[in-house]
Amino acid sequence: MANHWTYCDVDSADDLAQGDIIERSEELVSILQQVHGHFTDEKYLGFMVVTQSCDLVPRPKCKAHYISLAAIRPAKVVFSSLIKEICKTPVPGLLAEEHKNKAIDLISRVLNQNEQGFGLFYLHNDIDAGISEDAVALLRVTISLRAEHYSMIKEARVGRLTPQFQSKFGWLAGNLYGRVATPDWSDQEGGKEEQKRLVKTFLSAGDLSSHYWIPGKLIDTAEKKGVKLEGLQASEAIKEINQTKPPPPKTVALEKVRSEALKIFGESDESTVRKVEKLVQRLNNDTEFKRACKDR
């Protein structure tokens, strides 16, 4: 019995429908070797039926001459690739921190099935629905098999979307202009916290775990100061960048306060110097001063 709200149970006798989840059965892999050899790679976890349900009704043959299937890949791999593109920097292994919110927004849209541009449909792990790990169906990466393979595809079916999510999948697949309403993660009990956990997980999933988030302007500063970053490992680049990293705004402001105060009151009197240092220390611990100096 399917556990996640995205899926529902399906009887083996039921006709194929759009959004059905298809496993990599021996028969399917054998056919793919003949016509779509690339898709026999195990990096593809399975497939989803893209052809509309109305064209899959056998009477006795289905209306569709070909059955389109979208490839399914691990979510961590898909998100890793997208995030590295969105947050790329000149240095491999470093990610632009100022674009991190774009990555977070993208992951959130995909999780809630609202990402049309990339053609992605999120599949939360549910072993009873045939999804052994968090995955994504790639609606722009499809294959077509002759309708004569209908029975084989049906036998390889391991899961089905609920009617609501079948509609959303169909909308995404058909690139329609209307929005099909489906529950977001925040609509479910505990869903908001779970979505935050998933976003955090995917931000460092796969090979992203070996990447570093860093403000892009620090890279620009280092390059303007003549630091050669090309060809360096990420960890080496970080060390070089830190050597040219400007001091935090608060440190600059405090030093300016100290300098100007000493110019006005003088440095000859030890008592005056102590008062200036006390002022600087108070500002250093002042919440409003910290907020005003925050790097925006």
C-alpha positions in Angstrom: 0.0 0.0 0.0 1.4 3.4 -1.0 2.3 5.6 1.9 3.0 9.1 0.5 0.1 11.3 -0.6 1.4 11.6 -4.1 0.6 7.9 -4.9 -2.3 5.6 -4.8 -2.7 1.8 -5.1 -3.0 0.3 -8.5 -4.4 -3.1 -9.5 -2.4 -5.2 -11.9 -5.5 -5.5 -14.1 -5.9 -1.7 -14.4 -5.1 -0.2 -17.8 -2.0 1.9 -18.2 -2.5 5.6 -17.3 -0.5 8.8 -17.6 1.8 9.1 -14.7 2.2 5.4 -14.0 5.6 4.4 -12.6 7.5 1.8 -14.6 10.4 -0.2 -13.2 13.4 -1.4 -15.1 12.2 -4.9 -15.7 14.4 -7.4 -17.6 11.9 -7.3 -20.5 12.0 -3.5 -20.7 15.8 -3.3 -20.5 16.0 -5.9 -23.3 13.8 -3.9 -25.6 15.7 -0.7 -24.7 18.9 -2.3 -25.7 17.5 -2.7 -29.2 16.0 0.8 -29.7 17.2 3.1 -26.9 20.5 1.7 -25.7 21.5 4.8 -23.8 18.5 4.4 -21.4 19.7 0.9 -20.2 22.2 2.8 -18.0 21.4 2.1 -14.3 21.5 5.9 -13.6 17.9 5.8 -14.8 15.9 4.4 -11.9 12.8 3.8 -14.0 10.3 5.6 -16.2 6.9 7.3 -16.0 4.1 7.1 -18.7 3.7 10.4 -20.4 1.1 9.4 -23.0 -2.4 10.6 -22.1 -4.6 8.1 -20.3 -7.4 8.4 -22.9 -5.0 7.2 -25.6 -3.9 4.2 -23.6 -7.4 2.5 -23.2 -7.2 -0.8 -25.1 -10.3 -1.4 -27.3 -8.9 -3.8 -28.0 -5.8 -1.8 -29.1 -5.0 1.5 -27.6 -5.3 4.7 -29.7 -1.7 5.6 -29.3 0.7 4.1 -31.8 3.6 4.8 -29.5 3.8 5.0 -25.7 6.1 7.8 -24.4 8.0 7.3 -21.2 9.9 9.9 -19.1 13.1 9.0 -17.5 13.5 9.0 -13.7 16.7 9.9 -12.0 17.8 10.4 -8.4 16.8 13.8 -7.1 20.2 14.4 -5.5 21.8 14.0 -9.0 19.3 16.3 -10.7 19.4 19.0 -8.0 23.2 18.9 -7.9 23.5 19.5 -11.6 20.9 22.4 -11.5 22.4 24.1 -8.4 26.0 23.9 -9.9 24.7 25.7 -13.0 22.6 28.3 -11.1 25.3 29.1 -8.5 28.4 28.5 -10.7 31.6 30.5 -10.2 34.8 30.5 -12.2 36.3 28.1 -9.7 35.0 24.4 -9.8 33.9 23.4 -6.4 32.8 26.9 -5.3 29.2 28.0 -5.4 28.0 31.6 -5.4 26.4 32.2 -2.0 24.4 35.2 -3.3 22.4 32.8 -5.6 21.7 30.3 -2.9 18.1 31.6 -2.5 17.5 30.9 -6.2 18.6 27.3 -5.6 16.3 27.0 -2.5 13.3 28.5 -4.5 14.0 26.0 -7.3 14.0 23.0 -5.0 10.8 24.2 -3.3 9.1 24.6 -6.7 10.1 21.1 -7.8 9.0 19.6 -4.4 5.6 21.2 -4.8 5.3 20.3 -8.5 5.3 23.9 -9.7 8.5 23.9 -11.8 7.4 24.1 -15.4 10.5 25.5 -17.0 12.8 22.5 -16.5 10.0 20.0 -16.9 10.6 18.2 -13.6 8.2 16.1 -11.5 9.3 15.2 -8.0 8.8 11.7 -6.7 9.2 11.2 -2.9 10.6 7.9 -1.8 7.9 5.3 -1.3 9.1 1.7 -1.9 5.4 0.5 -2.2 5.0 2.9 -5.2 8.2 1.7 -6.8 10.3 4.7 -5.7 13.2 3.5 -3.6 14.9 6.9 -3.2 13.8 10.6 -3.7 13.7 11.0 -7.4 12.7 13.3 -10.3 10.9 12.4 -13.5 12.6 14.3 -16.4 9.7 15.3 -18.7 12.2 16.6 -21.3 14.0 13.3 -21.4 11.6 10.8 -23.0 11.6 7.7 -25.1 8.9 6.2 -27.3 8.1 2.5 -27.5 5.7 0.9 -30.0 2.2 0.3 -28.7 2.8 -3.4 -29.3 4.8 -3.4 -26.0 1.7 -2.2 -24.0 1.5 -5.5 -22.1 5.2 -5.6 -21.2 5.0 -2.0 -20.0 1.9 -2.7 -18.0 3.6 -5.7 -16.3 6.5 -3.5 -15.4 4.2 -1.0 -13.7 4.9 -0.6 -9.9 3.1 2.6 -8.9 0.5 5.1 -9.8 -0.1 8.8 -9.0 -3.4 9.9 -7.3 -5.9 11.5 -9.7 -4.8 15.0 -8.5 -1.2 14.4 -9.2 -2.0 12.6 -12.5 -3.6 15.9 -13.5 -0.6 17.9 -12.5 1.7 15.5 -14.2 -0.4 15.8 -17.4 -0.4 19.6 -17.2 3.4 19.7 -16.8 3.8 17.1 -19.6 1.5 19.0 -21.9 2.9 22.4 -21.1 -0.6 23.8 -20.7 -1.3 27.4 -19.5 -3.7 26.6 -16.7 -2.5 25.6 -13.2 -3.8 22.4 -11.7 -4.1 22.6 -8.0 -2.4 19.9 -5.9 -1.5 19.9 -2.2 1.8 21.6 -1.3 4.0 20.1 1.4 3.0 22.9 3.7 -0.6 21.7 3.4 0.3 18.4 5.1 0.8 17.8 8.8 4.4 18.3 9.5 5.0 19.0 5.8 6.5 22.5 6.2 9.3 21.1 8.4 9.8 18.2 6.1 10.1 20.5 3.1 12.8 22.5 4.9 14.6 19.3 5.7 14.5 18.2 2.1 15.7 21.5 0.8 18.6 21.4 3.2 19.4 17.9 2.2 19.3 18.6 -1.6 21.5 21.7 -1.2 24.4 19.4 -0.1 23.3 16.1 -1.8 25.4 14.1 -4.3 28.7 15.8 -5.2 27.5 19.1 -3.8 28.9 17.8 -0.5 32.4 18.6 -1.8 31.5 22.1 -2.9 31.8 25.3 -0.9 29.3 28.2 -0.7 31.1 31.6 -1.0 30.0 35.1 -2.0 30.9 35.7 -5.6 32.2 39.2 -4.9 35.0 37.7 -2.8 36.1 35.8 -5.9 35.9 39.1 -7.9 38.0 40.9 -5.3 40.6 38.2 -5.3 40.9 38.2 -9.1 41.1 42.0 -9.2 44.0 41.8 -6.8 45.8 39.4 -9.2 45.1 36.1 -7.5 45.2 33.3 -10.1 42.3 31.0 -9.2 42.1 29.0 -12.5 43.3 25.4 -12.1 43.2 25.5 -8.2 41.4 22.9 -6.2 38.4 24.4 -4.3 40.1 24.2 -0.9 43.2 25.9 -2.3 41.1 28.6 -3.9 39.4 29.3 -0.6 42.7 29.9 1.1 43.8 32.3 -1.6 40.5 34.1 -1.5 40.6 34.5 2.3 43.9 36.2 2.1 42.3 39.0 0.0 39.0 39.0 1.8 38.1 42.5 3.0 37.3 42.9 6.7 33.6 42.7 7.8 31.7 46.0 7.6 31.4 46.2 11.4 35.1 45.9 11.8 35.7 48.7 9.3 33.1 50.9 11.0 34.6 50.3 14.5 38.0 51.2 13.2 36.7 54.4 11.7 35.0 55.3 14.9 38.2 54.7 16.9 40.3 56.7 14.4 38.0 59.7 14.2 37.4 59.8 18.0 41.2 59.8 18.7 41.6 62.6 16.1 39.0 64.7 17.9 39.9 64.0 21.5 43.6 63.2 21.1 45.8 60.3 21.9 48.1 61.9 24.5 45.7 61.4 27.4 45.6 57.8 28.6 42.2 58.3 30.2 40.8 59.6 26.9 42.2 56.6 25.0 40.5 54.3 27.5 37.2 56.1 27.0 37.5 55.8 23.2 38.2 52.0 23.5 35.2 51.7 25.9 33.0 53.4 23.3 34.3 51.1 20.6 33.6 48.0 22.8 30.1 49.2 23.5 29.4 49.7 19.9 30.9 46.3 19.1 28.3 44.7 21.4 25.4 47.0 20.4 22.6 45.1 18.6 21.4 48.1 16.5 25.0 48.9 15.5 25.5 45.3 14.4 22.3 45.4 12.4 23.3 48.8 10.8 26.7 47.3 9.8 25.3 44.1 8.3 26.6 43.5 4.8 23.5 43.9 2.6 
